[in-house]
């Protein structure tokens, strides 16, 4: 429910940060309960998507300014500029770093037990000749979120490089 309210709405994202939403999200990671893994994954997906929105909007604005012709009208550029200004004021990246998500995101990767055959589900379909498994979705979403926070979390993420490489090989 909350994800639908804050997606593509920077002012709602700012309110989320100001009212402790990111802090509340980080508290969901305080326990290692397997029951919370699904919720943690939803949080990872949402936060990663919010940062990606900001990045994509910034890129759209850069692309619009590079165009010398009038294919992008001035009103559209002004709207993109305003949206970029709003995204800059959300403080979501800083809040995520402050709340420890540089360590929390990769921690989900360490909770996977790829050798536990009971938790794996072999599907008839395959990707690159490998069976699809439930944990692949978790790995993909965590890695995407980590990519969104790559700059501010670089030092923390480097500590997990070996784990990420090992998961890529699975």
Buried (B, 14 or more C-beta within 10 A) or exposed (E): EEEEEBEEBBEBBBBBBEEEBBEEBBEBBEEEEEEBBEEBBBBBBBBBBBBBBBEEBBEBBEEBEEEEEEEBEEEEBEEBBEBBEBBEEBBBBEBBBBBBBBBBBBBBBEEBEBEEEEEBEEEEEEEEEEEBBEBBEBBEBBBBBBEBBEEBBEEBBEEBEEEBEEBEEE
